Amino acid sequence: MIDPQLLRKDITAVAARLATRKFILPVEQFNALEVERKQLQSRTEELQAKRNQLSKAVGMKKAKGEDAAAEMAEAVQVNADMEAGATRLSVLQTEIADFVAGIPNLPDESVPVGKDEKDNLEIKQWGSIPTFSFPVRDHVDLGGPLGLDFESAAKISGSRFVVLKGQLAKLHRALAQFMLDVHTGQHAYEELYVPFMVNAASMRGTGQLPKFEEDLFKVPRKIGEGEEGEEGEEGAEERIENFYLIPTAEVPVTNLVRDTITAAEALPLMYVAHTPCFRSEAGSYGRDVRGMIRQHQFEKVELVQITKPEESMRRLEELTRHAETILEMLELPYRRVLLCTGDMGFGSTKTYDLEVWIPSQNAYREISSCSNMGDFQARRMQARYKVGNNKPELLHTLNGSGLAVGRTGVALLENFQEADGSIRIPKALQPYMGGITSLKPKA
């Protein structure tokens, strides 16, 4: 979340910056909460002073053998008023925290102001867009004879799932392994294996909750007596606790630093993880219904960096370049786009999208989104670092796909298709495919 002190210092300026993201900040609502908070805190201080005064008076009267009943009765009322005030203040602070949790991150000054994707800024293009001497087919038509099976997936699960068989299953596995090897061997990321289900605290930490709950797959689970739940407490009575299937490895990987203080000399932390991702795609009906572009279950190789604030923008360039390297090694034409304020994700302060060329659509399509979250997630997670004996400071977190495995497969099928339906294998991937140079359709 953004720093609440920014709202208290200059809410008008914050509202103006958020307006460029198409977010209307309820200024009057926040101001009303703040007025009541200040009044309660001021009243609490007055009551504390009154209680101290009464306590001293009672002590003096008792020392003199005088009756202190009136002062003691007044002290009881003061304590009751303080307790009621503390209860209301606790509720109010929760309301303020919930209010702030619903505010998106502030865009960096380098982000172009715009309304939607039409206002995004193309930074560069790489590679030559292929030309074909035959009618271009999309990945669905190409994939059928190679092992792409949507009918079986629909039977066992439903729409927006896929079964990959034979050559395509091997291609999918090869792509993930290739990406991991490049990021660990050439880019110095540490590979992680992480849970595919997380608790609500983890989802809150990276910003998926509470705002995006409808986009998540929720798994209710009964926590029995004596079993450890989300807050790490044992012996609690039986209850239902919600787990969530991860929408991206960003969630479990970034939450590794939740509620921790990292030594400055250990930074940056650089992690890579290959996981399935699960998204309900709520509100996306009618979009990309054909093929593998928008699925409920897909896989990504995710890059996460955790760093000092002064290094985070440089690290964003580095992380984005790492993702670009995969596309270049696979000989896939792409472009880098700087998202405008109106097209950025909720938690990002600056985002580059990498878009790969899809011949059947005659367009670039997103294959990676690389974002600097600033201290937005770190404040939610209380993820901090410390230099020597100095006071701990909030970390900056970054993440990006390096890459989405399924969409990379789609791009390979379409960009390297031949007239007979076979698919050329780029040279860098051939060792991961047992040395074969092309996929051949079944007769």
N, C-alpha and C positions, 0 to 999 in steps of 0.2 A: 504494500500500500504506500501511498505517498506520505510524506512527513506531515502529521497534523499541525505542526508548528507553522508550515507554509500557509495553511488555511487561516490560522489565527493572526499571522503577521500581515498578509495581504491577500485576502480571499478574492478581491476583484481581479487581481492579476492572474491568479490561478484559474479563475472562472474563464477569463479571456483565452488563456492557453488551451484549456480543455474544450472550449467552443470550437477550436480548429479541428478537434477530433470528433465533432458532432455530438459532444456530450454537454448537456446543459446541467451545470452544477446548481443544486437547490440551495442557493446562498441563504435565503431567509430561514430555511429549516435548520441549517447549520448554526446560523447566528442565534436562533432561539435556543438551541441546545447549549450553546456556549454561554449565553446569558444566565441560564438556569444553573449551569455548572459553576460559574463564578460566584453566583449568589450563594449556592450551597457551601462552597468552599469558604467564602467569607463568613457565612453564618457559623460554620464549624469552628473556625478560628476564634470567633467571638465566644462561642459556648465553651471552648477549651480554656480560654482566659477566665471566663466566669467560674468554671469548675475549679480552677486553681485558686481563684480568689476565695471561693466558698470553703475549699479545703483548708486554706490557711486560717480563715475566720473560725471554723469549727475547732481547729487545733488550739487557737488562742483562747477561745471561750472555755474549752475543756480544761486547759491549763489553769485558768482562773477559777474553775469550779462553777462557771456560769452555764445557763441553759442554752444549748446550741440546736434545739429541735427545729427551729424555723430554718436555719441555714442548711441543716441536714435534709429537710423536706424539699427545699429549693434545689439542692444538689441532686436529689433523686429525679426531679423533673428535668434538670439540665441533662443528666445522663440519658433519660428517655428521649429527649429532643435530639441529642447527639446520635443515638442509635437509629432513630427514624431518618435523620439526615444522611447517615452513612449508608443505610439501605437504599434510599432514593439515589444517592450519588453513585452507588455501584450499578444500579439499573441505568442511570444516565450515561455513565462511562461505557457501558456495553452498547447503548444506542449510538453513541458517538463512534465507537470502534466499528460497529456494523455500517454506519454511514460512510466512514472513510474507506472501509473495505470494498465498497461498491464503486469507488472512484477509479477510473483508469489512470495509468501512468502519464506523467507529463512528457510531451515530445521534446526531444533534444532540439537545441537551436538550429542544428544543421539539417533538420528534417524539413522538406518542402511542405508548405501549407497547401492542402487540397481537399476535395470532397470525397473522391473515390479513386478506383484503380486507374481511371483515365488521367489522373493528375500525378501518377507515379513517374519517377524520373529514371529513364534508362541510363545506366552508367557505362555499360559496354556490351558488345556482342563478341562471341567467340565461335569459330568454326564456320564451315561452309554449309549452307542449307542444301540438302541433297536434291538432285533432280532425277526423275525416273522416266524411262522410255515406255512405260506400261502404266495402266491404271493403278493408282495407289490404293492399297487396302488398309483398313484399320486393324488394330491388334486383335480384335475379336475374330474377324474373318481369318487373319493369319494364324491366330493361336489355336483355333479348333483342331486342325490336322496335326498340331504339334503337342497337344495335351492340355489345352485350356477348356475346362469343363464347368460351365455355369449351371447346367441342368442338374447335375449331381449335387452341387452345393445348395441349390434351391430346395432340393428334396430333403437334404439332411439338416439344413439350417434355415433357409429362406433367401430372400433377395439380398443383393449386395454382399454376397460371399462367393468364393471361387475355390475350385479344386484344381490343382496343377498336377499333371501326370508326366512321368517319363522325362523327356528332354527339358520341358519347362520347369519341372520341379528341380531338376539339376541346375538349370540356369539361375533360378531363384536363389538356391543355396550358394552357388558360386559367386553371385553378385555380393551377397552379404559377407562371405568370407574374404573376398577381394577388398571390400571397403574396410573391414576390420584390420586386415593386414597392412593396408596403406596408412591408416590412421595411427596404428600402434607402431609400425616399423619406420615410417617416414615422418610422421607428425608428432610423435612422442606422447600420444594419449595413453592412459592406463585403461585397459579393458575391464569392464565390470559385468557381472551377471547379477541382476536385481529382480525382486519380486514383481510379478505382473498384476498383483492386487495390492492396493494400499489403503490405509485408513483415511478418515476424513481430515485429520490434522495435516497429512501430507498434501492432500488436494487443496486445502486452505493455504498452505505454505507457498505453493507455486501459483495460486490465483485462480484455479479452476472452480473452487467453491468460495462463496456461495453463488456467484453470478452464472456459472455455466453448468449447473447440475443437470439440466435437461439434455445436455450433450453427452452425458456419461452413462455407462452401464453400471448400475448399482447392484451389489450382492449382499442382501441382509444375512447376517450370521448371528447365531445365538451364542452369547458369551455366558458360560456356566459359572457357578460359584467356585471361587478359587482359581479361575483362569484369568490371565492377564489380558486386559483390554487396551483400548486406544491410549488411555492416559497412563498406562503402565501400572495400574493398581490391581492388586490381587485380593481375592476374598470378597469381591463385590457380588451382590445378588444377581441372579440370572436376568439377562436383558438382551435386547437385540441391538447389535452394532452394525452399521453399514460399512462394507468394504466397497471399493471401486476398482473396476478394471482400468488399467492405465491407458490414457489417451495418447501418451508418448512417454518414452523413457526419461524425459526431462523431469517428470514428477519424482520417481524414486531416487534418481541420481542426485538431483539438486537438494533433495531433503536429507541427504547424508550430512549436510552441515547445519541442519536445523538444531537450534538450542545448543550450539557449540561455539567455542572461541578458537580459531585457528591461528597458529603462530605465523607471523608475517613472512618468515623465511621459508615457510612451506608453500607459499603462493607463487605462481598460480597452480590451482588444482585443475588437471585436464583429464576428463573421463570420456570414454566412448562405450556405448552399450548397444547391443542388437536385441531388440525385443519386438513382440507383437504389439500392436496398438489397437485400441477398441474405441469406436466412436459411434454414437447413435445417429449422427447426422441429422439431428432435429432441425427442422426448418429448411432442409436442403432438397425437399421433394421436387422432382422434375429436373434436377441438375445432375448431369453426368450419369444418367441411369444406365447407359450402355457401357459395359466393360469394367475395367479395373481401376478407373480414375478415382472413384469415390466409393470406398468399401466400409463395411462395419468393422472388418478385421483386416489389418494389413501389417507390414513390417517395416521398420526403419532402423537404420544405424544412426544413433543420435550422438551428437557432440555436445559436451557441457564444459564450460570453463568457469572457474570461480576465482576472482582476482581482486586486487586493490582498485579502489575507485579511479585513481589517476591513470591506470593502465587499461581500463575497460574498453575505451573506444579503439585503441590500437589492437586490442585482443579481438574485437568484433571484426576488424579487417582481416586479421589472421585466421580466425575461425571460418569466415566466409571463403577465404582463399583455399582453405583445406577442403571444403566441400566442392569448390570449383575444380580442384585437382582431379577428383574422381571423374567428373564429366569429361575433362580433357583427356585423361588416360583411356576412357572408354570411347573417345572420338565422337562425342555427342555435342552437336551445336547447341549453344545456350546463350542466354543473356542475363546480366545482373541488373536488378531494378531496385532503386531506393524508394521504399514506400512513403507516400505522403501522409500527412497527419490523419486524414479521413479514412485511411485504409489499413492503419496499424492495428496489431493485436492489443488486447486489453492491458497486458503487463509490460509491453515494450516501450522503451524510450527511443529506440532507433532500430529499424529492420531493413535488411536486404533480402529480397526474394531472388532465387535462382530459378529461371524458367527454361525448360528444355524444349527443343523443337519437336512438335508432333505433326508429321506430314499429313495424316488423314484429316486433321483439323486446320491445317495451314496456319498454325498459330503456335506461339510459345505457351507452355503450361507450367505452373509451379511444380518444382520437384524438391525444393529446399527453402526453408525460411530461417534466416539467421538473425537473431535478435540480441541486443543488449538490454537487459532488464534494469540496469542501474541497481539501486538499492531497494527497488520495489518489492521483490521477493524476499530479500534478506531481512527487511523490516518485519514482514509477516512471520518469518521463520526465526527471527532473532539470531541470525547467522552473522557472526562477527569475527574480526581478526584483531590481533594485538601486536603492537611494536614495543618490545621491551616492557617497561613498567607503565607505559602510557595507558590511557583509558581505551577500552575496546571500541572499535568503530565498525560500522556495517560494511559488509562485503558487497561486491557487485557480482551479479550472475549473468551468464550468457549461455545461449543454446542454439543449436541449429541441426538440421538433418544433414547427414553426411553419407548416404542419401536415403530417400524413401525407396525401398527395394522394389516394390511392385511397380511404381511409376518408372523406375529406371528400366525395368524389364519391358514395359510398354514402349518406352522410347527406343530401346534396342530393336525390338521386333519391327517397328515402323520405319526407323531410319536405315536399317540394314537389310530390308526385304529385297528379294530377287523376284524376277518374273514368274519363276516356277513355285513360289511360295516358300522357298528356303530362306534362312536368315544367316547372314554372315556374322561370325563371332569376332569382335575386335581383338587385336593381337594381345593386349594386356590381360584379357580374360581367358584366353585359350588354355594356359596352364591349369586353370581352375576347372576347365571343362574336359580334362583328360587329353588335351592336345587337339581336339576336333576343331575344325575351322568354320563349320556351319551346322545349323539345325536343318534337318530334312523332314518335310511333311510325310506323314504316313500315306501310303497309297489308298 
